[in-house]
Every structure is written in structure tokens, then in C-alpha cells.
Amino acid sequence: MAAEKGLLFQVKKASAVICSGIASKKIKYNGDAIEITSDDDNGFRTFLGASGTKSIDVSIEGVAKDTVLRNLILNDTRMLTDVSLVFSNGDVITGNFYLASFDEDYQHDDAVKFSAELQTSGEYTFTPD
């Protein structure tokens, strides 16, 4: 895997950036194992070579430059359709994401900071560049 520049990562909804000011992002790819251990395995745990439940969790943090996420969560618009995670190398993950959390941090003499977590809901598509 070639090195990538983290600052070019974007979260978009219908091709419009919905998270301005992102400074930190973390993506967790999940795939629950399907255990198929039986007496034939001589006491060793054995997994099927495929995932049970697949999901992606995205945590983002940054400086609040707009109120898009705040407005979404306060209006209880948590299910976001047609969301794209666009990576610096051109790879894209597209699907529906649930806005699981949103925090704002107001410190005296500092910029307003935010953090949010998005979780896939349903099937997602990976398109490599």
C-alpha cells in the first residue's frame, strides 16, 4: 500500500462535503467471525472464511466550520443516505450511514471543536481508484 495524505479524506452526501474542518479521522472496518468449530477440529477454534456481519465505523474530529452535523442531529436526521467516504488516493466507499453521535467542545479562548461517529447501515460499496 502506498503512503497516503490524510488531509485529503472527505465525507460527502450526494457529492457535497458535509463535514468541514475535519482534522482527525479514524475508520474501523468490522467483520464478525462465523465460528464453525466441531469435534473434527481437535479442540482448536475454527472460523468460516467469510464474515457474518460487516460494518464500517467512522470517527471524525475537527474545528467546527459549519453547523451541518449539529443541524442534522438536532433535527433527529440520523440516517444519512448517499454518503461517500472519499480517500486521498481516489478510493470511495458509498452507502447509508447512521449519525450515531455528535459532540461539540466550547473552550474559553479556543475554536469550537467537534467530534462525530458515523456507522454504516445496510450494504456499502467499495470503488477502488
C-alpha positions as a printed Julia matrix, in Angstrom:
129×3 Matrix{Float64}:
   0.0     0.0    0.0
   1.39    3.37  -0.98
   1.52    6.18   1.56
  -1.49    8.49   1.53
  -2.06   12.05   2.62
  -4.63   12.07   5.42
  -5.82   15.62   4.96
  -7.49   14.86   1.63
 -10.09   12.49   3.16
 -13.67   13.8    2.75
 -17.16   12.84   3.89
 -19.78   13.73   1.27
 -23.54   13.4    0.9
 -24.75   13.43  -2.69
 -21.32   14.81  -3.72
 -21.45   17.79  -1.3
 -18.95   17.87   1.59
 -20.92   17.62   4.85
 -18.07   17.8    7.38
 -15.94   20.92   7.07
 -12.98   21.33   9.39
 -12.07   17.65   9.84
  -8.6    17.35  11.38
  -8.63   13.74  12.59
 -10.36   10.7   11.2
 -10.42    7.05  12.13
 -12.08    4.29  10.15
 -12.77    0.89  11.66
 -13.66   -1.99   9.36
 -15.54   -4.75  11.19
 -16.38   -8.28  10.19
 -17.79  -10.64  12.78
 -16.33  -14.1   12.51
 -18.53  -17.15  11.99
 -17.29  -19.92  14.23
 -17.66  -23.44  12.83
 -15.7   -25.4   15.45
 -16.68  -29.03  15.82
 -15.21  -32.21  17.29
 -13.36  -32.66  13.98
 -11.12  -29.68  14.89
  -9.4   -31.48  17.81
 -10.25  -28.7   20.27
  -9.0   -25.82  18.09
 -11.33  -22.98  17.27
 -12.14  -22.79  13.54
 -13.76  -19.96  11.58
 -15.55  -19.91   8.28
 -13.58  -17.91   5.72
 -16.28  -15.24   5.43
 -17.66  -12.53   7.71
 -21.04  -12.66   9.35
 -21.92   -9.01   9.95
 -19.84   -6.42   8.06
 -19.75   -2.79   9.13
 -17.69    0.37   8.98
 -17.46    2.93  11.8
 -16.03    6.38  11.06
 -14.9     8.72  13.85
 -14.06   12.3   12.89
 -12.85   15.29  14.89
 -12.01   18.83  13.96
 -12.71   22.53  14.14
 -16.37   23.44  13.63
 -16.58   25.48  10.44
 -20.29   24.98   9.8
 -23.39   23.65  11.56
 -24.36   20.85   9.17
 -23.81   17.97  11.6
 -25.32   19.88  14.54
 -28.43   20.63  12.48
 -28.74   17.0   11.39
 -28.56   15.61  14.91
 -30.8    18.27  16.48
 -33.42   17.67  13.79
 -33.08   13.93  14.51
 -31.93   13.3   10.94
 -29.6    10.48  11.84
 -29.97    8.2    8.81
 -27.88    9.72   6.03
 -28.34    8.23   2.58
 -25.99    8.51  -0.39
 -22.88    9.15   1.74
 -19.39    8.78   0.26
 -16.11    8.42   2.09
 -13.54    9.74  -0.37
  -9.91    8.78   0.26
  -6.87   10.74  -0.87
  -5.92    8.06  -3.42
  -9.36    8.23  -5.08
 -10.9     5.14  -3.44
 -14.54    5.63  -2.44
 -16.87    3.84  -0.03
 -20.54    4.66  -0.67
 -23.6     3.73   1.34
 -26.03    4.77   4.04
 -24.59    5.91   7.36
 -26.2     6.44  10.75
 -25.05    9.56  12.65
 -24.51    7.79  15.96
 -23.02   10.7   17.91
 -22.03   14.34  17.67
 -20.15   16.35  20.32
 -19.16   20.0   20.44
 -16.42   21.36  22.69
 -16.52   25.04  23.66
 -13.29   26.08  25.4
 -12.57   29.63  26.51
 -10.16   31.33  24.08
 -10.21   28.42  21.62
 -12.05   27.45  18.46
 -15.19   25.33  18.79
 -14.21   21.71  18.19
 -16.46   18.8   17.23
 -16.41   15.03  17.05
 -18.87   12.66  15.42
 -19.3     8.99  14.65
 -20.92    7.56  11.54
 -21.86    3.87  11.24
 -22.84    2.02   8.09
 -26.43    0.88   7.78
 -27.02   -1.8    5.2
 -24.83   -2.69   2.28
 -21.99   -0.44   1.2
 -19.95   -0.32  -2.0
 -16.17   -0.01  -2.28
 -14.87    1.51  -5.51
 -11.07    1.45  -5.82
  -9.42    4.19  -7.85
